Amino acid sequence: YLLGFVYAREKALIDSVIAKFRFVIIACALALYLLIHLYPFATYLDFAISLQRLMMISVALYVLNKFKSLRSPFLDRLATTSFTLYFMHDIYFHGALKLLPKAYRNGYTESVVFVLAVLSLVYIADFLRLKLGKYSRPLIGS
């Protein structure tokens, strides 16, 4: 949340640093992903998880900046429901993950569950916004 404020204030500088070091950032993000998901002890490294998320966000920012002139209805919907995603994704993701038997949980299946959870949350937010109108804001944030 606070990093979004910093990014909004220093966008040009941060974008130039991300563009300059994009290959290093991608390599480090992938290395951290493998470390976190292949070695069970790494799940207790909150710092590694936070750093990996920050790097993945940096990669996403780079990609989005490269294609900023491209209009995408899906990205527009994602932007419309961004606060709902921020507000509810963790609870919703962990709830969806509990439906998956522990024997099938690994980095790949958790990633698939996360993507499916985000996509379904976008549709649920759209549905609730449509049905509840202005009353959806206190419930889901959008």
C-alpha positions in Angstrom: 0.0 0.0 0.0 2.7 2.5 1.0 4.9 1.4 -1.8 2.1 2.5 -4.2 2.5 6.0 -2.8 6.2 6.0 -3.3 5.8 4.6 -6.8 3.3 7.3 -7.7 5.6 10.0 -6.4 8.8 8.6 -8.0 7.4 6.8 -11.0 10.0 8.0 -13.6 13.0 7.1 -11.4 11.6 3.7 -10.4 10.6 2.8 -13.9 14.1 3.6 -15.2 15.7 1.5 -12.5 13.4 -1.4 -13.2 14.0 -1.2 -17.0 17.8 -1.0 -16.4 17.9 -4.1 -14.1 14.9 -6.0 -15.5 16.9 -9.2 -16.3 18.5 -9.2 -12.8 15.1 -8.7 -11.2 13.5 -11.5 -13.2 16.4 -13.9 -12.4 16.2 -13.1 -8.7 12.4 -13.4 -8.6 12.6 -16.8 -10.3 15.4 -17.9 -7.9 13.4 -16.8 -4.9 10.3 -18.5 -6.3 12.2 -21.8 -6.6 13.8 -21.4 -3.2 10.4 -20.7 -1.5 8.5 -23.5 -3.3 11.2 -26.3 -3.6 12.6 -26.1 -0.1 10.1 -26.4 2.8 12.3 -24.5 5.2 12.1 -21.4 3.0 8.4 -20.9 3.7 9.4 -19.5 7.0 11.5 -16.8 5.4 9.1 -14.0 5.4 11.7 -11.7 4.1 12.3 -13.9 1.0 8.6 -14.1 0.3 8.2 -10.3 0.6 11.3 -9.7 -1.6 10.0 -12.1 -4.2 6.6 -10.3 -4.3 8.3 -7.0 -4.7 10.3 -8.3 -7.6 7.3 -9.8 -9.2 5.5 -6.5 -8.9 8.5 -4.8 -10.5 8.3 -7.2 -13.5 4.5 -6.6 -13.8 5.1 -2.8 -13.7 7.7 -3.2 -16.5 5.4 -5.3 -18.6 2.5 -3.0 -18.1 4.6 0.1 -18.9 5.7 -1.6 -22.2 2.1 -2.1 -23.2 0.5 1.0 -21.7 -1.0 2.1 -25.0 -2.7 -1.3 -25.4 -6.3 -1.2 -24.3 -7.4 -4.4 -22.6 -11.0 -4.9 -21.3 -9.7 -7.4 -18.8 -7.0 -5.0 -17.4 -9.7 -2.3 -17.2 -11.9 -4.7 -15.1 -8.9 -5.6 -13.0 -8.2 -1.9 -12.4 -11.9 -1.4 -11.4 -11.7 -4.2 -8.9 -8.1 -3.6 -7.7 -9.1 -2.5 -4.2 -11.4 -5.5 -3.8 -8.5 -7.7 -4.9 -6.1 -6.0 -2.5 -8.7 -6.2 0.3 -9.8 -9.8 -0.1 -7.2 -11.8 -2.1 -5.3 -13.2 0.9 -8.4 -14.4 2.7 -10.0 -15.7 -0.5 -6.8 -17.4 -1.7 -6.2 -19.2 1.6 -9.9 -20.3 1.7 -9.6 -21.6 -1.9 -6.3 -23.3 -1.0 -8.0 -25.2 1.9 -10.2 -26.9 -0.7 -7.1 -28.5 -2.2 -5.9 -31.6 -0.4 -2.5 -31.2 1.2 -1.1 -34.1 -0.9 -1.6 -32.0 -4.0 -0.2 -28.7 -2.7 3.1 -27.5 -4.2 4.3 -24.4 -5.9 2.7 -25.1 -9.2 -0.8 -26.0 -7.8 -0.7 -23.1 -5.4 0.1 -20.7 -8.3 -2.8 -22.1 -10.3 -5.1 -21.8 -7.4 -4.0 -18.2 -6.9 -4.6 -17.3 -10.5 -8.0 -19.0 -10.4 -8.9 -17.3 -7.1 -8.0 -13.8 -8.5 -10.0 -14.4 -11.7 -13.0 -15.7 -9.8 -12.7 -12.8 -7.3 -12.9 -10.3 -10.2 -16.1 -11.9 -11.5 -17.6 -12.1 -8.0 -16.8 -8.4 -7.4 -18.4 -7.5 -10.7 -21.5 -9.5 -9.9 -21.8 -8.0 -6.4 -21.3 -4.5 -7.8 -24.0 -5.1 -10.4 -26.5 -6.6 -7.9 -25.8 -4.3 -4.9 -25.0 -1.1 -6.7 -23.6 1.7 -4.4 -24.1 -0.7 -1.4 -21.3 -2.9 -2.6 -18.6 -0.4 -1.6 -18.8 -1.0 2.2 -19.0 -4.8 1.6 -16.2 -5.4 -0.9 -14.5 -2.0 -1.4 -15.6 -1.3 -4.9 
